[in-house]
């Protein structure tokens, strides 16, 4: 792969991850489930009403856990 192809692939992956995070957060908000995120080095629980509707403002990594929580880093 050329450097340009790798760069294009990286952009597509980043866009896919951001879309998946936004969808997971929206689903949790809509279903009335809280999420757990990391903010300023601390673990923070967000109630469904506290989950942003416009999606994350950073580039978080999401790990969907069996208990339905989303970890946002």
N, C-alpha and C positions, 0 to 999 in steps of 0.2 A: 504494500500500500504506500502511496505517496503521502507526503506530509499534508498536502491539501485534502486528500481523501480522509485521512485520520482526523483532521480538523473538522471537516463536514460531519463525519460520523459522531464525533464528540458533541457537536452542537445538537444533533438529532437526539442523542442519548440524554443530554441535559434537558431538552424540551420535553422528552417523554417522562423523565423523572418528575419534573415540575408539574406536568399534567396529572400524573398519578397521585402526587401528594395533594394537589388541589382537589381531585376527585375523592380521595380518602377522607380529607378533612370535611368536605361538603357532606359526604355520606354519614360521617359521625355526627355532624351538626344536625342533619335532617332526622337521623334515627334517635337523637336524644342521648348520644353516648359522649362521654368526656374523652379528652385526649391528654396525654402526658408529654410535655416538651422539656427541652433544656433551654434555659434562658439565663444568660449572664452567669453560667457555671452552676446554676441551681435547677433542681427538678421542680417543674410547675405543672399543676393539674388545671386544665381549662374545662369549665363546664361547657355544655353545648352552646349556651348563649354567648360565651366568651370566644368561641372559635371564629376567626375572621372569615367573612363571607367572600371576600375578594381574593382569597388564597394567601399563601405565605409571602412575606416580603423578602425573605432570604432564600437560599437554596438548601432546604433541609433534606436529610435522608430519613426515609420512613421505614420502620420495621413494624408490620402489622403483627400483633401478638394474638395468641389464642384467646385472651380475655377481652379482645376488642379494642385495646388501647393502641394509639399510634405514638411512637417515639419520634420526636422531631429534633434533629441535631443541627 
